[in-house]
Amino acid sequence: MLRLNLTLLAVLVVCALSLVTSRHDARRLFVELEREQARARQLETEYGQLQLEQSTWGMPARVEKIARENLRMQLPPAARVEIVDTGAGGTGTATTSGTTP
């Protein structure tokens, strides 16, 4: 009878330790999951900000202003613009004619 009691006590201790270990692992994994979800929300916010910044930097008016002021570029006069038909699709592309000044 004593041997059976000691065996049952050992099984009980092993079960209790495995329960504590599994609870600890579950809590640790939950904390890690929460941390990664917060990081994902932060990255989504940053991605939205970067998209907004990209659209701001790529605005045609801004690009044209930089081209005019910094690179000293200008639109060619209307007399130097030719519309070339590409054949398939019917839309043409504008090219400049003549020599480059």
N, C-alpha and C positions, 0 to 999 in steps of 0.2 A: 504494500500500500504506500509506503514511504517513497519507493522508487517511482510509482505512478504519479504521486504528487510532485516530486521533483521534476519529472519529465513534463508534466503539464505546466509547472511554473516556468521552465525553460522555454516552452513553446509560447507561453503568454508574454514573456520578456521579449522574445524575438518578434512576435507580432506587434507589440507596443513600439519597439524600435523601428520596425518597418513603417508603421503608421506615422510616426514622428518624421521619419526621413521623407516619406512621400508628401506629407503636408508641407514640409520645408521646401521641397522641390517645386511643388505647385505654387507656393507663394513667390518663390524666386522667379519662376517663369511668368507669373502674372505681372510682377513688377517690371520684368524685362519687356513684356508685351506692351504695357502702358508706356514705357519709355520709347519704344519703337513707334508706337502710334503717335505720340507727341512729336517725334522727329519727322514722321511722315506729314503731319499737319504743317510743321514748320517748313518743310521742303515744298509743299504745295503752295504755301504763301509766298515763298521766295520765287517759285516758278512763275506765279502770277505777276509778281513785281518785275521779273525779268522780261516777261512778255510785253508788259506795259512799256518798259524802258526800250525794248527793241522796236516797238511800234513808234515810239517817240523819235528815236534816233533815225529811223528809216522813212520819216515823213517826206514826201516829195518836195514840199516847200523848203524844208531844212536842207535837204541834199542840194537843191538848186541854189540856195543862198550860199552854201559853202563853196559850190562850184563857181559861182560868180565872184565871191569875195576873195577866197583863198587861192583858188586855182586860175582865176581870171578867165573863166570860160564864159561864152555867150552863145545864144541861139544864132544859127545862121540866118541871113536874110531870106525872105520868102522866095526871092528870085533864084536862090541857090538850092532850094529843096525840090526834089523830084519824088514822085510816088511810083514805085516799081511794083508791078503786078507779079505775084509769085506763081500764078497759074492755078494751082490746086488750092481751093479754099476761098479764093476771091478776095482775100484781104491783102492789102499792099503794105509795104514798109517804106518808110521815108529815108531817103539817102540824100547826101549833099552832092552837088555837082561842082565841077570846076576844081581848081587847085587850092591847096591849103595856103592861107595867107602867111 
